[in-house]
Amino acid sequence: MATARLTAVEVDYPGRGRALGPFDLTVNPGEIVAIVGPSGCGKSTALRLLAGLEDPTRGAVERTPGRGETSVVFQAPTLMPWASARTNVALPFELAGTPKGQARADADAALERVGLADAVDAKPAQLSGGMAMRVSIARALVTQPKLLLMDEPFAALDEITRRALGDDIHRLWDDTKPAIVFVTHNVEEAVYMAHRVVAMSAAPGRVHMTADVPGELPRAPHFRTTTEFRNIVETISDAMADTMSAVA
């Protein structure tokens, strides 16, 4: 059974017309799917549908994870600025009524897994952009969700930090293997991160092409330098250029 599915979904906004669709997407258990496409094509809208944060105008959304089993990581870390890293990560547990001591212990363990064992008491203003995103990722994974949704989480970070966090995501995914939907503008990042890449057309976004990415996750060293990686990146990039030229 699929973890999540969008079937012929369409989203219309008053005054803007059609923003997405018809759009179809199936996410299987343990699968990482990356969505790429031009700005404004509806990538984030599709993610909100999967998260249950928005309803489609038409079409069907199916989600098998139960309450509390879907987590979302946004482009901005969205941390509480007055709270420590530990308190930010423990928030899902506190909202669920978990005893404070257990929530703190689980938060500390999650921060240790993302390399922030020494920063549990730090406030967001004391963290670098990459560290703040690690806190956000720890908070998203602390409840061991079955579906993790990530909306351009590395967009504001430098290339070295982006690559390090990508490897962190793979390592953390390897522990519990949640289904992940990863939205990005970066085709190379999409191919590196995912089992499957869905390239969308310009708005209203539809599936323009889908590419399976062979190889195991986490990625082997130097995967980005392989001919196979470069060929998939160029195929997707050329397809996106075609859909953009068709609109121009």
N, C-alpha and C positions, 0 to 999 in steps of 0.2 A: 504494500500500500504506500502511495506517495505521502511524503511529509506535508507537502502543500501543493496546490494546483490552482492556476488561474485559467479559466476556460472562456474564451471569447469575451474577455472583459473590455468594457469601454468606459471612459470617464469623460464627462462633459462638465465644463465650468461655466457659470453664467457670465456672459460678456466675452468669453474667450473661445467658446466652442469646444471641439473635441481636443482633449489633451493626450489621450491614450487610446489605442486600439482600433479594431479588435486585436487583442493580444492574448497569446496562450503561453503558459509556462508550467512545466511539471518539475518539482524538486523531489528527488528520491532520498530516502534515509541515508545519512552519512555522506551525501554528495555535496561538493562545493561547486556552485554555479556562479559565474561572473557575468554581469550584464554591462555592456558597453553601448555607447551611442552618442550622437551629438547633443549639445546642450538643449534642454527644453523638449527632449523627445519623450519624456515620461518615465525615465528610469526610477526616479525617486517616488513617483506616483505608484508604480508597480510595487515597490517595496512597502509603501504604506498600506496597500491592499493586503499584502501578505502578512503584515503586522496586525491587521485588524484596526488600524487607525483611521481608515477611510473605507467607504463602501463604493462599489462600482455603480455607475449609472445603469449599465446593462452587463449581463454575463454572470458567472458564478465564481466564488472564491471558496476553496476547500482547504481546511487546515486541521491536521490531526493532533498537533500538540495541544495539551490541555492548558488550563489556567496556570500562568507562571512559567510555562515551558517554552516561551518565545522571548528572545532578548534582542534588543536593537542597539547598535553602535552608530552614532551619528557622526557627521564630519567634524563638528565641534564636540569636545569631550563632555559637555553638559554636566559638569561636576558642581556640587554645592560649594561655593567659594569660601564659606566660613567653616567648612568641616574638613577634618583630616582625610587622608587617603583611606585609612581604615574605616572611618565612618561612612564615606562615600560608597565603598565597596560593600559594606554591611547593610546598606539601605534596603535591598530587596528582602533580606531576611527580617529586618525590623518591621517592614510593611506587612510581612506574612505572620508576624507575631512570634518569631523565633526568640527564645531566651537570649538576652543580651550577651552573656558570656559565650554562648555557642556561636552567635552571629559574629562576634569579634574574632574568635578563633578561626572560623571559616574564612573571614575576610583576610586575616593575616596569611593564611595558607594560600589564598588566591593571589595576593600581592607577591608572595615569595615565588609563585610559579611564573610571574611575569617579570621577575628580576628586581622587585622593589621591596625586598624584605627590610632594607634599611631606611625606607621612606614612609613607613606606616603612619607616622605622626605628622607628615608634611602636609601643608595646605596647598591647594592648586596653584596659588601665586608663587609658591616656592619650587614648582616643578617646571621642567622644560616641556616643550610641546610634545615630544615623544614620550616623556614620562607620564604626562597627563593622559595621553591616549592609552598608555598601558593600564592606568588606573581604570579608565572607562571600559577597556576590554576585560579586565579582571572582574569588574562589577557585572558585566554581561554574562560572563562564564561561570560566576560563582555558584549559581543555582543549577549548573549542568543542564542548560536548555537543550531541547531536541531540535530547535530551529533558531539559528543565529542570523540576523539581518544586519548588514553593514553598508552604510550609505556614504561612500567616498571617505572612509575613515582616515586615509593618509594624505588627503589632498593638500593640507596646509604644511606638510612636513618636507624636509629636504630629502634628497634621493637616498643617501646612506641610511637615514632613519627609516624611510619607507621600506627599504629592502630588509632591514633588521626586523621590523615589525611584521612584515610578510612571513618571514621564517618563524617568528614567534607564534603567529596565528596557526601555521601548519603544525608546529610542535604541540600547541595546546589542543588543536583539533584531533591530533593523533591519540590523545588521552581518552576522549569520550566519543569522538566522531559524530558531532551534531551535523545536521544539514546546515549549510551556509549559503546564503545569497549575498554576493559581494558586488556592489555597484561602483564603477570607476569610469573615468574618462580615458584611462591609460591602457592601451591595448596590450603592451608588454606586461604590465602588472596583472591584467586579467588572465593572460595565458599562463603566467607563472603561478598564479594563485589557484586556478580552478581545474576541475575535471572537465568542465564544459563551459564554453563561452557563447553567450547569446548576444548577437549584434543587432541593435534596433535601428529602424529607419528614422528619418526626421519626423517631427511631430505631424500628425498624431502617431506615436510610436507603434510600430508593428515589428514582428520578428523578421529581420532581413536575411539573416543566416545564422546557423548554429555550427560550432566547431568543437569536436571532441579533442581533448588534449591527452595524448598517451603519456605513460610514465607514472611512477608511484609518487604519492605525497607522504611525507614531506619530499621536496625536490632534491635530486642528486646535486652535488656540487657542480658548478659551472653549467647547469642546465640551460641558462640563458645564452650560452655560446654555441649550443648545438644547432646543426642545420635544421633539424626538425622544429625546434622552437622558432627560429627565424622564419621558416616557411609558413607556419601557422600565423605568426604575427603579421606577415606581409599579406597573406590571404584575407585576414579579417580587415586589415587597414585598407586594402584595395576595395573590398566590398563596401566599407563605410564611405569611402571616397565616391563610389558609384552612386550610392543612395543620396549623398549630399549634392552631387552634380545634377541629379535628376530633379532636385528641388530648385536649384539655382536658375 
